[in-house]
Amino acid sequence: VFIVCLVIYLFSGEWKEKVGYSKNIKFILSFCMILVAFALTSIFWSVDSQYSVLAGVRAMQSFILFLLYIRFKPKVSELTGILGISSLLQVTLTLQQFFLQKVYANKWVGIAAQNPADLGVSVLEFSDQRWLRAYGSFQHPNILAGFFGLVLLITTYNLLKNNDIQFFSFTVSKRYTDLFQLIVILLSSLGLVLTFSRAAWMTVAIGLSVLMIASFFKMKEKLMKVLLIYTVAVLASFALFGEHIIFRIQGDGQLQMNSYSDRAALIDQAEVLSEQIGFYGLGVGSYIPEVSTLQTGDYIQPVHNIWLLLYIEFGLIGVFAMILCLFIGFDLFTSLIQKKSEANLLSLVIFITIATLFYFDHFWYTLRPGQIMIVLIGYLII
């Protein structure tokens, strides 16, 4: 009933008058509604209907949030201010957690306690010590790394474009705009380092490299300032945490070797499940209940590849979703080459970064903060 009412409203004259949308956005909204409807109805064939109900409700919530973004159309300059303040708060938690080597629980903001001495806590095993990877206020360091990466891409683009920063109806003075963004870039870079997420390091570096190269031809004015602040961030990171960074990149530790074997085991589990799915897939949210029935080891976790998760849980519709993503990426690239809009540069950079990161993690798909960030990313891309 909700979906039917939503469809009627979306295609009503009132919505078109308030928002208006192109044929491409209309098609994307229609496909998103199909995904939500599929998620809600997958309870009838999934192995565990409770998981599917929860996943379906979350999909519906995400779609509503997506509609709100389209309805109110926040500008990049507004998002830069809000995300910048949020990032500074996360950096404060990150530095506290790393230097104290402990995450203190806080029920008011939903932070769970983490001690590097406990098994199951994300750590970097270096110099005969277990070094805590920063969690911030998130459930895992990797999703915190994704948040910092998103902030860095948006803030860097806004700085290169020489845009103002807005907090709702208040516009920050031009005198302080650049200083605020440079501080956010510097501290967010340090926060990203302390997550020790190699996948995030690599993909954010790719995204920033594309942004810098494109800016050399389109937005030269602030490029040297941006390059300078990133140089300072890299030098400061190696000066403070150089041995930890090099050890993490080399990947020679026992825990890191175990991580490689665990990920290989997850791929094996996913291959077994992919042979069992039909036209409709396993059902949304059914990966963990289904994989727990396999006799392939005690390591039960979603495969660290969102594209593979989409195929296994959504079946043929998941394949269509991946094809749609390819068309969106191609359209962004061709639009940028044809110089139709510089705004497509940020969309393309974020698309490349996230599409690559999808091959290395599942948190964007399985954790609520990741799902919320994906909604924001979807709005920025279209």
Helices and strands as residue ranges (DSSP letters): H 2-10, H 13-18, H 23-41, G 42-44, H 49-72, H 76-100, E 123-126, E 129-132, H 141-160, E 166-167, E 170-171, H 174-195, H 198-218, H 223-250, H 254-274, H 287-291, H 306-314, H 316-337, H 343-357, H 363-366, H 368-381
